Amino acid sequence: MSEYHVPVMLDESVTALITNPQGTYADCTFGGGGHTAEILSRLQDGGRVIAFDRDSDALANAPDDPRLTLVHNNFRFIENYAELLRREEPGNTLFPGAPEVFDGILADLGVSSHQFDTAERGFSFRYDAPLDMRMGRESETTAADIVNTRSQEDLERILRLYGEVDGARNIARLIVAARAVEPIRTTGDLDRAIEKALPKTAAHKQLAKIYQALRIEVNQEMRALEKFLDGAARSLKEGGRLVVITYHSLEDRMVKNFIRTGNVEGKEEKDMYGRVHAPLAAVLRKPLTPGEEEIAGNTRARSAKLRVAEKPMERRTGA
Ligand SMILES: C[S@@+](CC[C@H](N)C(=O)[O-])C[C@H]1O[C@@H](n2cnc3c(N)ncnc32)[C@H](O)[C@@H]1O
């Protein structure tokens, strides 16, 4: 699957994930299926993988393996699928409490190389193509809809929050001025609209941030991640692991906060003994990052951070 996507931190993530080789695992971002294939290769009899991807292109990468169930849906619904799985369990007739079915849950966030490198998907400023950027083509809002309809203040907020874009106000102003003349339909239209705000050197770095910000808004990535983290914590068995690979600081902060406090804002809620109430506990104090060799062979790995958390044995959620 390397043409579709080269999996990042493959050994580190799967080693951290599998605690029981006969267990049930979720790969929430199937993509080219690299992580799923590695998980399957390490499982013994009875082990299985439920994989998710919201992009129908990924479905073609499914191996013919009865231990794999591939779900074409947003991973924000992980808890609903956990509930379905629990209903399948023999002997389960009534289902109070949380659907603790997974021994491990993996999410390798963001877009795949396939999505990025397919010109007509509109994720990249390297090609002149329709300004689309939807991971799941069932959803209605494209990046063109966003740049053509949102207020200047909203565009500024999106650029600042999701791209940490310098000069977000000026870029939002240029977008609004350009669309007043003619709608912005393609990546080329967008690049021309904001040209004046791009630095003379390394303009691609600024463009990458702007495109990242729009992509996150189009796909509602932060909302999906928040809902996913909550659902994942409830869907893990005691002793089960959550492994998340992030590619930018906002995502990483949300994951780090959630592991520390149980919410993505990082608000500490203490119990009567002054202990912070969080459903998971960090397995690694600091995130793992890829080695130099991996980065040299795969530039996409450059910004990766891998965090691992575990559901403690003594703390049951929803019980
Ligand atoms: C970085 S790639 C994963 C690559 C994969 N680990 C591999 O080894 O090939 C991210 C994938 O997750 C999918 N994805 C991103 N957000 C999603 C979401 N909220 N729900 C389901 N799939 C999502 C994307 O469509 C993309 O295929």
The ligand as a Gaussian input file, in Angstrom:
#p B3LYP/6-31G(d) Opt

LIG

0 1
 C       -3.003000       9.502000       7.850000
 S       -4.171000       8.569000       6.974000
 C       -4.050000       6.991000       7.744000
 C       -3.094000       6.092000       7.079000
 C       -3.101000       4.681000       7.595000
 N       -2.714000       4.597000       8.985000
 C       -2.216000       3.784000       6.759000
 O       -1.377000       3.089000       7.325000
 O       -2.342000       3.805000       5.539000
 C       -5.690000       9.146000       7.647000
 C       -6.915000       8.456000       7.084000
 O       -7.946000       8.655000       8.030000
 C       -9.126000       9.026000       7.384000
 N       -9.851000       9.886000       8.325000
 C       -9.488000      11.110000       8.772000
 N      -10.407000      11.578000       9.631000
 C      -11.360000      10.628000       9.732000
 C      -12.568000      10.521000      10.471000
 N      -12.994000      11.506000      11.275000
 N      -13.280000       9.384000      10.368000
 C      -12.866000       8.363000       9.559000
 N      -11.756000       8.428000       8.817000
 C      -11.002000       9.543000       8.905000
 C       -8.701000       9.732000       6.127000
 O       -9.710000       9.616000       5.141000
 C       -7.414000       8.990000       5.766000
 O       -7.663000       7.940000       4.881000

